[in-house]
């Protein structure tokens, strides 16, 4: 059975150095592409919630080629440990 999308998003951050919303969508669209919530607004909301809950932190900012601000997040050691404790592969 497939994990809930929010769990898959959090778990993704335990496998990468950091990522922005677009990276998350690209990485998960194969398995979760038919989920309505796999869009910029909802994924950003999930990342901001995870940040507010201490699981993720902002790591850097970049400007996209189209001039859009990209916010990168990462799971710090404690956050990754918590994610892995509660969300199994």
Rosetta constraint file for C-alpha pairs under 8 A:
AtomPair CA 3 CA 7 HARMONIC 6.15 0.50
AtomPair CA 3 CA 8 HARMONIC 6.09 0.50
AtomPair CA 4 CA 8 HARMONIC 6.40 0.50
AtomPair CA 5 CA 9 HARMONIC 6.18 0.50
AtomPair CA 5 CA 32 HARMONIC 7.20 0.50
AtomPair CA 5 CA 35 HARMONIC 7.96 0.50
AtomPair CA 5 CA 37 HARMONIC 7.94 0.50
AtomPair CA 5 CA 38 HARMONIC 7.90 0.50
AtomPair CA 6 CA 10 HARMONIC 6.31 0.50
AtomPair CA 6 CA 46 HARMONIC 6.70 0.50
AtomPair CA 7 CA 11 HARMONIC 6.02 0.50
AtomPair CA 7 CA 87 HARMONIC 6.80 0.50
AtomPair CA 8 CA 12 HARMONIC 6.04 0.50
AtomPair CA 8 CA 28 HARMONIC 7.86 0.50
AtomPair CA 9 CA 13 HARMONIC 6.86 0.50
AtomPair CA 9 CA 24 HARMONIC 6.85 0.50
AtomPair CA 9 CA 28 HARMONIC 7.85 0.50
AtomPair CA 10 CA 14 HARMONIC 7.15 0.50
AtomPair CA 10 CA 50 HARMONIC 7.81 0.50
AtomPair CA 10 CA 83 HARMONIC 6.76 0.50
AtomPair CA 11 CA 15 HARMONIC 7.11 0.50
AtomPair CA 11 CA 83 HARMONIC 6.63 0.50
AtomPair CA 11 CA 84 HARMONIC 7.25 0.50
AtomPair CA 11 CA 87 HARMONIC 7.10 0.50
AtomPair CA 12 CA 16 HARMONIC 6.74 0.50
AtomPair CA 12 CA 24 HARMONIC 7.55 0.50
AtomPair CA 13 CA 17 HARMONIC 7.35 0.50
AtomPair CA 13 CA 18 HARMONIC 6.78 0.50
AtomPair CA 13 CA 19 HARMONIC 7.42 0.50
AtomPair CA 13 CA 74 HARMONIC 6.19 0.50
AtomPair CA 13 CA 75 HARMONIC 5.68 0.50
AtomPair CA 13 CA 80 HARMONIC 7.52 0.50
AtomPair CA 14 CA 75 HARMONIC 6.26 0.50
AtomPair CA 14 CA 80 HARMONIC 5.46 0.50
AtomPair CA 14 CA 83 HARMONIC 7.63 0.50
AtomPair CA 14 CA 84 HARMONIC 7.60 0.50
AtomPair CA 16 CA 74 HARMONIC 7.82 0.50
AtomPair CA 17 CA 74 HARMONIC 6.31 0.50
AtomPair CA 17 CA 75 HARMONIC 7.90 0.50
AtomPair CA 18 CA 59 HARMONIC 7.03 0.50
AtomPair CA 18 CA 72 HARMONIC 6.11 0.50
AtomPair CA 18 CA 73 HARMONIC 5.40 0.50
AtomPair CA 18 CA 74 HARMONIC 4.41 0.50
AtomPair CA 18 CA 75 HARMONIC 7.46 0.50
AtomPair CA 19 CA 23 HARMONIC 5.60 0.50
AtomPair CA 19 CA 24 HARMONIC 6.66 0.50
AtomPair CA 19 CA 72 HARMONIC 4.99 0.50
AtomPair CA 19 CA 73 HARMONIC 5.53 0.50
AtomPair CA 19 CA 74 HARMONIC 6.64 0.50
AtomPair CA 20 CA 24 HARMONIC 6.46 0.50
AtomPair CA 20 CA 70 HARMONIC 6.28 0.50
AtomPair CA 20 CA 71 HARMONIC 5.60 0.50
AtomPair CA 20 CA 72 HARMONIC 4.31 0.50
AtomPair CA 20 CA 73 HARMONIC 6.21 0.50
AtomPair CA 21 CA 25 HARMONIC 6.29 0.50
AtomPair CA 21 CA 40 HARMONIC 6.23 0.50
AtomPair CA 21 CA 43 HARMONIC 6.27 0.50
AtomPair CA 21 CA 44 HARMONIC 6.05 0.50
AtomPair CA 21 CA 70 HARMONIC 7.73 0.50
AtomPair CA 21 CA 71 HARMONIC 7.60 0.50
AtomPair CA 21 CA 72 HARMONIC 7.61 0.50
AtomPair CA 22 CA 26 HARMONIC 6.08 0.50
AtomPair CA 22 CA 40 HARMONIC 7.18 0.50
AtomPair CA 23 CA 27 HARMONIC 6.04 0.50
AtomPair CA 24 CA 28 HARMONIC 6.11 0.50
AtomPair CA 24 CA 43 HARMONIC 7.81 0.50
AtomPair CA 25 CA 29 HARMONIC 5.68 0.50
AtomPair CA 25 CA 38 HARMONIC 6.32 0.50
AtomPair CA 25 CA 39 HARMONIC 6.95 0.50
AtomPair CA 25 CA 40 HARMONIC 7.70 0.50
AtomPair CA 25 CA 43 HARMONIC 7.70 0.50
AtomPair CA 26 CA 30 HARMONIC 7.90 0.50
AtomPair CA 28 CA 32 HARMONIC 5.60 0.50
AtomPair CA 28 CA 33 HARMONIC 6.97 0.50
AtomPair CA 29 CA 33 HARMONIC 4.01 0.50
AtomPair CA 29 CA 34 HARMONIC 7.77 0.50
AtomPair CA 29 CA 38 HARMONIC 7.49 0.50
AtomPair CA 32 CA 38 HARMONIC 7.06 0.50
AtomPair CA 33 CA 38 HARMONIC 6.70 0.50
AtomPair CA 34 CA 38 HARMONIC 7.88 0.50
AtomPair CA 37 CA 42 HARMONIC 5.49 0.50
AtomPair CA 37 CA 43 HARMONIC 7.04 0.50
AtomPair CA 38 CA 42 HARMONIC 6.64 0.50
AtomPair CA 38 CA 43 HARMONIC 6.26 0.50
AtomPair CA 39 CA 43 HARMONIC 5.93 0.50
AtomPair CA 40 CA 44 HARMONIC 5.88 0.50
AtomPair CA 41 CA 45 HARMONIC 6.20 0.50
AtomPair CA 42 CA 46 HARMONIC 6.24 0.50
AtomPair CA 43 CA 47 HARMONIC 6.23 0.50
AtomPair CA 44 CA 48 HARMONIC 6.09 0.50
AtomPair CA 45 CA 49 HARMONIC 6.11 0.50
AtomPair CA 46 CA 50 HARMONIC 6.15 0.50
AtomPair CA 47 CA 51 HARMONIC 6.12 0.50
AtomPair CA 47 CA 56 HARMONIC 7.35 0.50
AtomPair CA 47 CA 73 HARMONIC 7.65 0.50
AtomPair CA 48 CA 52 HARMONIC 6.13 0.50
AtomPair CA 49 CA 53 HARMONIC 6.16 0.50
AtomPair CA 50 CA 54 HARMONIC 6.30 0.50
AtomPair CA 50 CA 55 HARMONIC 5.25 0.50
AtomPair CA 50 CA 56 HARMONIC 5.63 0.50
AtomPair CA 51 CA 55 HARMONIC 5.62 0.50
AtomPair CA 51 CA 56 HARMONIC 4.49 0.50
AtomPair CA 51 CA 57 HARMONIC 5.38 0.50
AtomPair CA 51 CA 58 HARMONIC 7.70 0.50
AtomPair CA 52 CA 56 HARMONIC 7.98 0.50
AtomPair CA 54 CA 79 HARMONIC 6.53 0.50
AtomPair CA 55 CA 75 HARMONIC 6.15 0.50
AtomPair CA 55 CA 76 HARMONIC 7.32 0.50
AtomPair CA 55 CA 78 HARMONIC 7.51 0.50
AtomPair CA 55 CA 79 HARMONIC 4.07 0.50
AtomPair CA 55 CA 80 HARMONIC 6.92 0.50
AtomPair CA 55 CA 82 HARMONIC 7.34 0.50
AtomPair CA 55 CA 83 HARMONIC 7.27 0.50
AtomPair CA 56 CA 73 HARMONIC 6.29 0.50
AtomPair CA 56 CA 74 HARMONIC 5.45 0.50
AtomPair CA 56 CA 75 HARMONIC 4.50 0.50
AtomPair CA 56 CA 76 HARMONIC 6.41 0.50
AtomPair CA 56 CA 79 HARMONIC 6.17 0.50
AtomPair CA 57 CA 73 HARMONIC 5.40 0.50
AtomPair CA 57 CA 74 HARMONIC 5.54 0.50
AtomPair CA 57 CA 75 HARMONIC 6.41 0.50
AtomPair CA 57 CA 76 HARMONIC 6.99 0.50
AtomPair CA 58 CA 71 HARMONIC 6.95 0.50
AtomPair CA 58 CA 72 HARMONIC 5.77 0.50
AtomPair CA 58 CA 73 HARMONIC 4.31 0.50
AtomPair CA 58 CA 74 HARMONIC 6.34 0.50
AtomPair CA 59 CA 71 HARMONIC 7.77 0.50
AtomPair CA 59 CA 72 HARMONIC 5.47 0.50
AtomPair CA 59 CA 73 HARMONIC 5.14 0.50
AtomPair CA 59 CA 74 HARMONIC 5.98 0.50
AtomPair CA 60 CA 71 HARMONIC 6.27 0.50
AtomPair CA 60 CA 72 HARMONIC 5.23 0.50
AtomPair CA 60 CA 73 HARMONIC 7.23 0.50
AtomPair CA 61 CA 69 HARMONIC 6.92 0.50
AtomPair CA 61 CA 70 HARMONIC 5.60 0.50
AtomPair CA 61 CA 71 HARMONIC 4.80 0.50
AtomPair CA 61 CA 72 HARMONIC 5.97 0.50
AtomPair CA 62 CA 69 HARMONIC 5.93 0.50
AtomPair CA 62 CA 70 HARMONIC 5.11 0.50
AtomPair CA 62 CA 71 HARMONIC 6.78 0.50
AtomPair CA 63 CA 67 HARMONIC 5.51 0.50
AtomPair CA 63 CA 68 HARMONIC 5.49 0.50
AtomPair CA 63 CA 69 HARMONIC 4.71 0.50
AtomPair CA 63 CA 70 HARMONIC 5.83 0.50
AtomPair CA 64 CA 68 HARMONIC 5.11 0.50
AtomPair CA 64 CA 69 HARMONIC 6.33 0.50
AtomPair CA 64 CA 70 HARMONIC 6.54 0.50
AtomPair CA 75 CA 79 HARMONIC 5.40 0.50
AtomPair CA 75 CA 80 HARMONIC 5.25 0.50
AtomPair CA 76 CA 80 HARMONIC 5.97 0.50
AtomPair CA 77 CA 81 HARMONIC 6.17 0.50
AtomPair CA 78 CA 82 HARMONIC 6.24 0.50
AtomPair CA 79 CA 83 HARMONIC 6.15 0.50
AtomPair CA 80 CA 84 HARMONIC 6.06 0.50
AtomPair CA 81 CA 85 HARMONIC 6.03 0.50
AtomPair CA 82 CA 86 HARMONIC 6.40 0.50
AtomPair CA 83 CA 87 HARMONIC 5.72 0.50
AtomPair CA 84 CA 88 HARMONIC 6.09 0.50
